[in-house]
Amino acid sequence: AQHLDWESLELGKQLGVGGYGTVNKAMYKGLPVAVKQLRDLTSDASGSLSMFLQECWAMTFLQHDRIIEMIGVCYKPMAMILEFCELGDLRSFLDKYHNMEIIVGVRILLDVAHAMEYAHHRLWPSMIHKDLKSPNVLITEKNGVIEAKVADLGLAEVFSKRGKIASVDNPFWAAPEILQAGLCSKKVDVWSFGIMMWECLFPTEFPYKRELDELKWMSVLSNNICSLGLRPYTPLD
């Protein structure tokens, strides 16, 4: 990846806090960018550096117009300079524009599907995302048309039929095999895509919110998804 000097960036407001650092809006050569800065590594119990390097590695290979572009990398401090999407993430977009026409949701889903089809079927390396979810899909507008771009590839890895995946604390978009730290396949991304389809169909709802309100504990929700076949409530039922 291209090395960029930190001094070449005009850092702006903070956009959010990610799994291993902060995300800020910035200006680079007169254009808006997103700067994903690695947190202090004096106590890196969560493996932040590993996730950061994993995402840099994945984005070096995954170059597609429906996957966020990595413009460059800074080393002091360690940060990724990424394409900026002014409309934020898909979950926030749905919360704000829940009265959108269904065709907008269909276009967003098609964009995500094209991105993942590319990642899954590359000749080498073929990759799975493993953390595909609406907060990791960013929304922009080009010539009056809403576009979606897949981001946050910190858990992405080369597809391996024998690989295993670590369990996660957030079960809302995770496939049962991820929740159970089971064998890894491309199907985990298909599952997550299905949950995002549900979100676009019912944008005023949040996956499993009603179920979690009743069950109270995230661990119970995860167990019911894996063992009892629990699925998100459908308002049309």
Salt bridges, closest charged atoms under 4 A:
GLU55 OE1 - LYS36 NZ 3.02
ASP65 OD1 - HIS64 ND1 3.41
ASP65 OD1 - ARG66 NH1 3.93
GLU83 OE2 - LYS149 NZ 2.93
ASP95 OD1 - ARG91 NH2 2.78
ASP111 OD1 - ARG66 NE 2.90
GLU117 OE2 - HIS121 ND1 3.73
ASP131 OD1 - LYS133 NZ 3.72
GLU147 OE2 - ARG66 NH2 3.55
ASP152 OD1 - LYS36 NZ 2.77
GLU157 OE1 - LYS130 NZ 3.26
ASP189 OD2 - HIS120 NE2 2.78
GLU199 OE2 - ARG91 NH1 2.79
GLU205 OE2 - ARG210 NH2 2.93
ASP213 OD2 - LYS209 NZ 3.03
